[in-house]
Amino acid sequence: MSLPVIVRPEAEADVQQVFAELEGVLAGTERRFLVRLQEVFERIEAMPQLHGIVWRDVRAARLKQFRYVVYFVPYSDRVEVLAVLHSARDPSIWQSRT
């Protein structure tokens, strides 16, 4: 049974910021980021329990080929994405969103 993935506004803002930062790096990098992000969302939707708990009920899934992490909370009827942040960022950023 798959669960719908709900991206909170703060996480959507994270994605927009990363996309904007990657636009000037190398042609197509921002599109590859979005493809990898969609792959993570699909894995989370299918089996959120595959990803380890990093704090309280929050789990984390890494993007392939990018140093970004999707932080999310699975519920019985949905999965809520709290943040999409670079792995070197301070964890208090996403912890404050729980």
N, C-alpha and C positions, 0 to 999 in steps of 0.2 A: 504494500500500500504506500503510495507516495503522498507526501504532504506538500501543500502549497507553500512556496517560499515568499515571504513578505519582506520587502526591503524597506526598512524604516527611512524616513527623510534624511536623517543624519548620515546613514550609510550611502544613500543615493548621492548626497553632497560629496562624500568621500570619493565615490566613483567618478563623479564629474571633475573633481580636482585632479585625480590621477590622470584621467583622460587628457585634460588640458596640459598637464606637465609633460606627458608623453608625446603630444602632438609635434613638438619641435625637436624631439630626440633623433628619430630615424623614421623615414617614411614607412607607414604601416604598423609601427609599434603599438600605437593606441588601439588599432583594430585587433591585433593579436592579444592584447590585454583583455579586451571585451570577450573574445572567444574563450580564453582561459577562465575568465570570470563566469561565463555561462556554463562551462564544464563543471566548475565547482558547485554552482547552484543546482545543476542536475544531479550531482552526486549527493548533495545535501538533501535534496528533495526525495531521492530514492532511499537513502539509508543514512540519516543524520547520526546514528549511533556509532558509525564507523570512525568518527572523528573524536579525538580525545578531549576530555574536559580540561579547561585551563584555569577556570576560576568559577566557583559556585556552580551554576548550571550552564555556564557559557562554554561552548566548544569552539574549536578553531580548525579551519581547513586552509591549507596553503595552495596558492596558484602555481601551476607548473610554469617554469621559465621566468617567473617574476618573483621578487621578494615581497610579495603582498600576502596578507592573511585575511580571510573572511571570518569574523567572529559572529557567532549565532547562538540562539537559544531554541532548542526544539520543545514544542508543546505537543499535546496529544492530537491536536487538529491542524497544526501549522508549524512552520519554522520562521522565526523572525531574525533577520540579519541586522546586527547592531552596528557593525563597522566593517570597512574594507580599508586596511591600513598597511603601511610598510612595516615589515617585521622588526625594524629597529626603533619604531615609535614607542613612546612611553605607554605602558599598558593602562595607566590611569585614564587615558583618553577614552578607551572603549569601556572601561569599568564604570565610568560615570554615567554611561548610557543604559545600564541595566535597570 
